[in-house]
Amino acid sequence: MGDLPKFDQLTGVALPMSATLMSREKFADMIGIPVGVVVGWCDRGYLPVVPIGKYSLINVALLHKQCLAREFSL
């Protein structure tokens, strides 16, 4: 088999968000928003977070569920 690229070499490749918890920095990188904006969203309660020890991780699974349950009108 050929050499497989390392994960950090996959920039620009769309990967599915399969993680249920994610750091603010990783979440910001995945959706293309500055980290400061994501931190503000978390501080204002716009994103669901789970505190684990000294870390506060974004609950991506709950966010996905909330987005699917929300009704959008055009």
C-alpha angles and dihedrals in degrees: 000000000000126000113284118219118250118249093252089055092062096083112150093024115120109234123185116251098242098151114102094204125036138175118250090245094052092045091051091049093048095052096036098242125130114262091238091060092050090048089053092049090052093047091051093048096247091126124046111244133188118208112220113177109305092342130087112203129191113246098227093176092057092044090053091049091049091050093051092048094050117097115226122203124200 
